[in-house]
């Protein structure tokens, strides 16, 4: 089974220093939980880009549980635009992501 991933553009809604600190904390948490196999933030001006990869839907669901503890701060800091999910996403994960506005893409080919 192939891995699953997501991308999203994040528009800054608050102070850049608060955003950088939040991102630092999120990345440090992922280093501890190891839910994501790749967890990256990129920046251009006040626009950020998030890329996450997971070995399976179970790991992404575990990340969402962890994320729920900081979701309020995250959404006060960023507005999510164009969230996209790639790969064989389980029905349970699709349901969990329903409120985020994801577009889902099926895997056609991989190596």
N, C-alpha and C positions, 0 to 999 in steps of 0.2 A: 504494500500500500504506500502511496506517495505521501509526502508531508503536506501540510497545509500552511497557508500564509495569508497575511493581510498587509495592505498599505492604506494610508490615509494622509491627507493634508491637514495640518493643524494651524489655524489662524490664532495668533496671539490676542488675547482679550485683556490681559493684565500686564503688570510689570515684568520686564524681561528677566530681571534678577530672580523674581519668584518662579518664573518658568524654568530657568536654568537649574535652580535648586530642586524643583519638583522632578525634573528629568533626571537629575543626578540621583535622587532618592529612588525613583522608579527603576533605574538601571541597576543600582546597588541591590535592590530587592530581588530583581531577576537573577542576579549572580548567586543569591542565596537559594531561591526556590528552584531555579533551573527549569521552570516550566517551558520557557521559550528556548529554542536552539539558536535563534538569532533574534536580537531585540535592539534595534538601532533607531536613533533620532538623527536627522540631518536638518540644517538650517540655512535659509537664505533670507536675509532681512528679518522681517517679523513673521515669516512663514516657516513652519517646521514640517518635516515629512517623517512619518513613522513607518517602519518596516518591522514586521514580526513574522517569525517562522516557528512552527510547532511540529513535533513528530506525529501528533494525532489530535483529534478533537478533545480527548480527555485532558490533555495538557493545556489546551487553550481554555477549556472550562475551568480548570484549576487557576489559571491566570485571572480569569474574570472574577472568581471568588476573591482572590487577593486584591484585585483592582477595586472591588466594591468598597474597600476601606479608604480609598483615596479619590473615589469617583467625583465627589462633590468638589474637592479642590481642583481636580483635573478639569472639570467642566467650567469652573470659575476662571480658569487660566486659559483654556483653549476652546475653540469651536472646531468640531470635526467636519471636514468637507471631503466628499468623494471617498468614503470608506469602501474598500473592495476586499473580498475574501476569495481565495484561490484554493482549489483542490477539493478532495472528498470530505466535505463538511457534514457531520452527523446532524440528524434532525434535532437532537437535543441542543446542539450548539447553535444551529440556525434559529431556534426558538429563543435562546439566550441573547442572541445578537439582534433580534427583531427590532428593538427600540433604537438602535444606532444608525439605521438607514443603509445597511450594507447592500451592495450589489454582489451577487455570488457568481463565480466563474468556475466551470468544471474543467478538470485537467483533460487535455486532448492528447498530449504527448509529453514524455519526460525521459530523462536518462538516469 
